[in-house]
């Protein structure tokens, strides 16, 4: 169900139910931010709350309120929500705790949360267990505590499940104009994607920042990604926590490689969002997106008056995905004209201090660096606490260079505290991005290059309930099942009688491989023997801890070995892991995770990102692997999983032996519900 949140997030009237300190603070904050609509306290025993006439009940209000803050206990909250819904109110913030988040202490919490959702019906509710929302564009703060928001004409929207983090973010001193803040609490009815979608309907929102503890309703996230892309609104995600479900499967190498966060990372990438990992970078990325937008290319230029700062900038950008293009001849000419003969010209540029205080010459030099192929130019300036007048030239030069070239530039302080609020605002007014910290600036700039168009094919979703009776198929059973979907496997024979091994192998071409069946990690158990003839098989089988065997023809012309596995992750769908395969999978730690269904283009990009990618494309004169065959093998695995969504726990090919002509599954594992 799609609910209309417009009245809740852009209210003309606000009701406040309750008479405690929290409710009085909501009224104070609403007045403080300049709300010009009606404020209606609701209190059964008081005639006045915080200087406003109080009404004894919901039905006594002059009209159904657009937004309501419910600041009473959890059990009393439910009938009030029901009254508001029946009256046609626009929505409510449910402040009380003690619902599903408290189930460990009170088993009735889940039932109360279900009752709350039922009482709300079609009326949107935030929470429970949340502070609410702030609209700094129109001046509405349905918010029971202090905050740092001020009225803005446009800005970024920030959504978080944590009320305390929301307070901290609103009090930032980095010059980020915040248009909306919303806390989601338990998300009993509305999840973050629903709220974010409503916020994006406001054309004054320039970027969206999401602090996410966990994803729910993946279809809503897909819809949000499509909407944000269509509107040209970039999205930044700070994902914390880990999905325990993603670690449920522990039999395969895939599970240990994927870990708890692989599904979330793959989902964020698939949605076309940028991901960051801490609050300072989160804010700096949002600020860069608001003032300048994503980098047009992953290229940067750096300007500083110190060789130490130039080196520090170069080192900070190392492995970030950003590069420093070398200067072209025309740039060298322009820089030499502005800086004179004593400056070594390079990118990063140490311009020394010969032109310090000459804002015109500085701007000329900056402009020479800000060519169309540069995604962002960074001028490193730390402003001292005293005698700052001598540093005005750096501010003026950056602003003039931006106006001259029309290209994005940031003034970045190597120490965040050395970029004062007044300078920050001056730079913003001049179209220059002020950034606090070299590391923060580099990571934020790199993050914006991750913003892409979302995948349009819907995710394959895992069932809500986990499999009750997962069982491990034998390698022969797994390969047979996967071969039915097009997987290339070695010619083989399954044997259950050691006395018939030699006879059974006569149809196969040596060298042969003998494998014991019914063992998860066969190599560690000594249940794999290579380079055998038919006559060698009985002796090789004697040492194996099983009486079931698989005899296969060896694949001798392999160029590289891959692991390709898919694990069930109820939080994010099904995680496809592609990695360096064979016995050194964990040692090499060379893997990438996607969500299925994954396209050939996405899989090709994943393959090229692996450290062993050169082995696939022809290394030191060796022929290249057959990439088409590799894609077909991965297609076969995906096809099997898509046909078994309700029962599959995990499926893995390791190794997938990549040859010049084939991609052959030398081993395979499937764990699924056999009921």
N, C-alpha and C positions, 0 to 999 in steps of 0.2 A: 504494500500500500504506500502511495506517495502522499504525504501530508503537506499541507500548506503552512510553512513556517513564517510567512511574511509578516503577519501581525505580531508574532512573538519576538522576532528579531528587530523589527522596525515599528515599535508600538507608538500609538497615540495616547493610550491610557495604560496606567500601571496600577494594579492592586497589590497590596502587601498584607498577607494574612498572618496575624500574630502580633504580639506586643512586646516581645523581648528586645534585647540589645541588637540582635542581628537584624530584626525588622526595621528598627529605627535607623540602623546604619544604611540599609537599602534606600530609605527615603533620603537620608543625608547625601549619599553618593549620587543618587538620581538628580537631586537639586544641584549638587556641586558641578556636575558635568553639563548642566544647562538644559535639562529636559523641560520642554515647554508644553507638555501635555498634562492630562489630569493624573493626580496621584490620590489613590483611594485606599487608606488603611481599613482593614477589616478586623474588628475586635469585639467580642461579645460583651465585654465589661467596661470598656473605656470609650469615652466620647471623643477623645483626642489622642493621636499618636504622632509624636515628633512635629507638633504644630499643625497637623492636618485633621480635619473632621473624620472621625472613624465611623464606620458603618457596622451594624451588629451582625450582618450575615452577607453571603454572596448575593442572595436574591434582593437585598436592600440597596445594592449598588445602582447608580444612575443608569448604567448600561453594562453589557458584558465587557469585561476588560480585555484589552489586546494581550497583555502579558501580566502574569501574576507570580509573585514570589510567595511560596508557601513555607513559612518559617516556624512550623509547629511540629509536634512529635510524629513519629512514623505512622502510628495507628490513626491519629486524627487527620493525617494528610490524605488518606484514601477517600473518605467521604467528601472532603473539600474538592478534590480532583473531580469526583463524580458530579458535584454540584456545578463546577465550572464548565465541564463538558456539556451538561444538560442545558446550561444557560447560553451556550454558544460563545464561550471565551476563546481567545486566539491561541492560548497556550500557557504553560506554567513551568516554573522552576521548582523542583522538589528538593529542598535543602536537607531534609532529615536523612540520617543514616540508619543503619540497622536493618537493611534489606538483604539482598543476596551477598553483599560483601561481608556480612557478619554471620554467615551460616555456620562457621566453625564454633561460634559462641552461642548462637541461637538458631536452632533448626527451623524455626518458623520464618526466617528471613526470605527464603525462596517463595514461600506461599504469599507473603505480604507483597513481594515484588510482582508476582502474577496478579494479585488483586489490584495493585496500583495500575498496571497496564490495562486490565479489564475496565477499571473505573474511568480511565482516560478515553477509551474508545478511539475516535478519530482525532481527538484534540492532541496536538503535539505536547510532549513533556520532556524537559531536560532532567537528567538524573535517574533515580534519586542519588543522594549523597554527592551533591555538587553545588558550587557557588552560583552558577548561572552564567550571565553574559553581559558584555559591555558593547554598546554601539557608540563609538566615538565620532561617527559621521553625523548622526542625528541627535546625539546627546541623550542616551538612555543607559542607565547602569542598574540592572537588576542583579545587584551584587552586594553581599552583606559584609564587606570588609574594605580596607584601604586598597588603593591601586594607583598606578602611575599614569593612567591614560589621560590624554587631553584631546580636545576637539581637533579633528583633522578634516581636510576636504577630500582626501583620498589616502589609501594606505593598504597595509597588508592585514590579512585575517589570520588569527592564530587560534587553533583548537587543540585542547589537551584534555586528557582524562584526569589530570591532577590539578586541583584548585590551587595548591600552594605554588606549584611551578608557574601557573598562570599569573599569580600575584607577582612573583619574581620577574617574570618576563615583562610585565607592564611597567615595572620600575627600572627598566634598562635605561642607561644613559648614553646610548650609542647612536641616537638620532633615527631610530626606526619608527616611522609613523604607523601606529597601530590603529586600524579602522574597526576591527571586531576582535573580541576575545570571547571564547565560549568554552566552558568546562562541561564535560560529558558525563562524569560520574559513572554510575553503573550501566548506563546505556540500556535501561530496561526496555525502552521503546525506540528511541532514535539512536542510531550509531553515528560515529564521526562522519562517515560518508554522507549520510542524510543531511546533517547539519551543514557540512561543507558545501554541499550542492545548493542549499538554500542561500548561503552567503555569497556564492558565485553569481547569483542573480542580480547582485548589486554591482553596477558598472563602475563604481568607485573603488572596488577592490582590485588591487594590482598584482598581488601574489598571495599564495596560501601556504601557511606553515602548519604542519600537523605533528604534534607530539603523540605518538601511538604506543600503547602498551600491548595491544593485541588486535588483530583483524577479525572482524565478524562480518557476515553477509558479503561474500566476495562479489556477488553480482552488483551490489550497490557500489562497491569500489570500482568495478569496471565502468559502471555508468558515470561515476564521478570523473574518472580519468578521461572518458570521451568528452564530457561536458567541458572540463577545464581546457582540454586541447582545442576544442572548437571555439572557445572564447579567448584563447591565447593567454590563459592565466597559468603561470608556472607554479608548480607545487613542490615544496620541500618537506621531507619527512625526517623526523628524529625518532627512530624506532628503538625502543628499549625493551628489556625483558626477553624471554625465550619461550618458544613453544615446546612444552614437554612432550606433546604428541609426536613431534618430529623425531624424537629419540626412542619411540616405542619399539621400532624395529632394530634389533641389535645383532642379528645373525650375519648380515652382509657387511662388506667393506663400505658399501654405499652409505649405510646408516652412520657409520663413524665419520665418513667424509662430509656428509651433508650437515651433521650437527644440528643444533637447535635453531639456528638463525638462517639457515640456507633458504628455507621456504619464504621467509619474510623478505630477504634480500632479493630473491628471484621475483617475488610479486611486485616489489617496489620498482624494479627495473622494467618489468612487463607493463606496468601502468604508466611508464614514461616519467616517473617522478625522480627528483634528486634525493639522495640520502646523505645525511650528515650524522655525526655521532656525539656532539656535545652542544650545550646551549649557546656558548659564544659564537660558534660557527653557524649555528641555526639562525641567530639574529643577523650576523653579517651577511649570510646568503640572502635572507629576505630583504635586507637593506639594498644590496647590490641589485637584486631583481626589481625592486620598486623603482630605484633611481635610474637604472641603466638597462635592465633586462639581461637575459642570458648572454654569455660571450658569443660573438659571431663565429669565433674560431678558437681552438685551444692554444692560442699563442699570446704571449705577454711580452711587454717591455718594461724594464725597470730603470728608474732614475734615482740616484742618490749622490750626496756629496762626500761619500766615504767609500774607500775600497773595501773596508770591513763590512759595510752594509750591503755593498754589491755582492760580495761573496756570500754573505748570510742569505740574501735573497735567492741566489742561485742554488745554494744548498737546500733551502726551505722548499723550493719548487721541485727538487729532485724526486722522481717517482710519483709526482702528482698527476701526470698526464698532460701538464702544461709545458710548452717549450718556449725558448727564447730565440726567435729567428735572427740570423746574423744581419747586420746592417747592409743595406744596399748602397751603391755608389752615390745616388742622389742624397741619401740620408747623411752619408759621411760628409758630403760637400756642405750641406746645410748646418750640420753640427759643428764642423770646423769653422764655419763663418761665425757661429754664435759663441763658440767656446774658446777659439784661439788654438795655437799650435801646441800648447803644453798638455793637452788632455788626450789620453789614449781612448780611441773611439771603439766602443763595443756595446753589446747588449748581454747582460746588464751594464749600465753606464755609470761610471764614477766621474761626475763632472767637476770634481774638486770644489773649490769655493771662489774661483776667480771671478765669477759673475754674480756671486751672492749679493743681495740687496738690489740687483738690477732686474726687476720683474719683467721688463720687456725682453731682455736677452734670455732670461730663464724660460719665458713663454715660447720664445723662438726655438730654443733647444728642445723643449718638451714637444712642441708641435712637430718637429722633425722626427721624433720617435713614434708619433701617433699616426702611423699609416693605416690604410684600409685593411691590410692583412693582419693587423694586431688586434686581438680580441679585447685586450685591456692593458692600459699603461698604468704602472704603479710608481708614484713618486713617494719615496720614503722620507718622512719628516716627523721628528719628535719635537713637540713644542715644550719649552721649559716653563716651569711655574712662574718665573719672574722675568722681567725685561723681554717680553714676547714681541715687542714691536719689530725687532730685527727679523722676525720669522714671518711677518705679514707678506713679504715678497714671495715666499713659497706658496702661500695661499692664493695670492693674486695671480701668480704665474700659472698655476693649475687651472684656475677659472678662465683666464684668457686663452690658454691653449685649448681648452674644451670648446670655447666659443669660436675659436679660429678654425678648428678642424672638424667639429661636430662629432668627434670620436670619444669613446668613454675613457675616463681617467679617474683614478682614485688617489687620494693622499692617504697613505697608510703609516701609522705610528708603529715602530718596532715594539714599543711598550704600550699596551692599550691605554694606560692611565695618562699618557703624554699626548693625548688628543682631546683638548678641553671641549666642553659642551658648546661654548660660544663659537669656537672655530668650526666645530662639527656643523653647526647650523649655517654659518657663513658659506661653507663649502657646499652644503645641500642647496642653499639658495642660488648658488652659482652653477648648479648642474654637475658638481663634482661629488664623487662618492667618498665620504670619509670612512676609513676602515681602521679598526682597533686591533692591532697585532699582525705581524707578518704571517705567522702560521694561519691565523684565522682568515686573513685576506686570500692567501693562496688556496686553502682548502675550499673556501666559499666560491672563489672564481672557478675552480675545477668542478665543483658540484654543479654549477649552472650548465656545464657542458653535458651533463648526464640527462638533462631534460629533453625528452624526445616524444614522438607520437606514440600513443599506447598501442599494444597489440589489439587487433580487432576480433580475433577468434576467441570465443568464450572459453574460460578455463574449464578443465575437467575437474569436477568437484568430488571430493571424498564424501562417503555417507556420514551422517551425523554420529551414528553409533559405531564404535570400533568392532572389528571382527571378534567373535567370541571363541572360535576354535581354529586359529591359524595352524596350518601344518606345512612342513617343508617337503616339496616335491623332490624326487631324485633328480640327478643331473639329466638322466635319459628322459624322464618325464618332462622336465623343464624344456629341454631342447626340442622335444617333439611338439610341445605346445607352441613354442615360439616359431618353429619351422613352419607350422601351419599358417602363420601370418607373414611368411616370407623371409625368415632369418636363414642365412647360410650357415650350415653346421658341417663338421667333418663327417665322412662316412664312418659308421660305427655299428657295433653289435653289443647288445646287452646280454649278459651271461649270469646265471645264478648257480652254476655248477662248475667248480674249479677243474673238474675232470674233462670238461668240454672246451676249455679255453683255446687250446691249440687248434682244434677242429673248427671252432667258430670263427677264428681269425683268418681262415684260408681265403675268404672272399675279399679281404682287405689287403691293401698294398703297404708294406713296411717302408720306413720305420713306423712303429706303432706306439701308442700310449695306452697304459693300463691304469684305470682309476677305480678305487673303491667307492661304492655308492652308499648313500644314507649318512654321509659325514659332511658337516657344514664346512669345515676348513680342512680340506683334504691334504694340502701340502704340508701343513703343520703336523698332521697325523701320520705322515709317511704313506699316504694312500694314493700317490701319483708316481708312476715310474715311466720314464721316457726312453726313446731310442731302442725299442725292443723289436725282436723278431717274434714270429708265432711260437717258436720253440722256447723262447725266454719267458713266456707268460706264466706258466705254473709256478716257477720259482719266485717270480716277482709278486705273485698273488699270495704266496705263503706268509709273507711278513705283514700283510694288511689286516687291520682289525675289522673285517667284514666278510660276508660270503656272497655279496652282490657286486658285480663288476661291469665296467663299461670299457670296451676296447675300441680305440679310434685310430684313424690314420693321422699321423703328425702333419702339421703345417710347417714347412721348412723355409719358406721364402718371406717370412714376416719382416717388415721394416720397422714396425712399432706396435706396441700393445696398448689398447685402451680399456678402461673400465667404463661401461655404460649401465647405469642403474636407475631405477625409479622406486621411490618410497612413498607410502601413503602418509600424508600430512593433513589431518582434518582442518587445521587452521588455514592452510594455504592451497590445498588441492593435492596434486601429486608432483613431487620434486624429482626432476631429471638431473642426474649428476653425470658429468662426463669428465674423466680423469685419466691420468697416466695409469696404465693397468699392469697386471701381472703381480708378482710377489712383492714388488716395491711400492705398491700403491700408497700406503700410509707414509712410508719413508720420504717419498718425493713430494707429498702434499701439493700436488699439481692438479687442481680440479676447478670446475665451474658448475654452477647449478642453475637450472632453468625450471619453468613450470610447463606442464603439457596441457594441450598440444603445442609443441614448439615447431616453428617453421624451418625450412631448409636454410633460409638466410640467417636466422637466429643461431641455428646449430653451427653453421659455417663460422660465424663470428666467435662462437664459444670455442670451437676447435682451434681457431687461429690465436686465441688468447692463452692457450696452454704453453707451458715451458717446452714441452716436447713437440710443439707444432713444426719445427724445422724437420723432424723425422718424417712428417707426413707429406712435406712438400719437396723432399729431395735434399738430403744432407750429405755434403762432401762427396758429390758425384753419384750418390745412390739414386735410384729411380724414385719418383714420388709414389705415395700410396694412392689407391683408387678412392678418391673422396666420394664419388657417386655411390660406390659400394658401402662406404661407411654410413652415408646418409640413409641408404636403404636398410641397413641393419638397425639403425636407430628408429627408423619408421616402423620396422617390424615390431620392435619392443614397445613403442608407443601404441601401435595398433592392438597388441595383446592386452596392454593395460586398459585401453579404452573399452575393450570388449569385456573386461572383468572388473569394472570399477567397484562394484558392491562387495567383492570378496577379496580383492588383492591387498596384501600388506606390503610386499616388495618383490621386485624382479630385477635380476642383475646378470649382465654378461661380463665376465672377467676371467681371462682376457678376451677381448675382441682383437684377433690377430689381423693386422692391416698389411696386405701384400700389394704388389703392383696391379693385381687384377681382382682381388677379392677382399672381403672383410668377413672373417670366419669366427664364429663363436666357439672358442676352445673350451669354455666352461660356462655354465648357466645355473642360476638359482632362482626359484620361485617359492614364495611363502604366501599362502592364501587360505581363506576359510573354505574348508572342504565339506561343510554341512550342506 
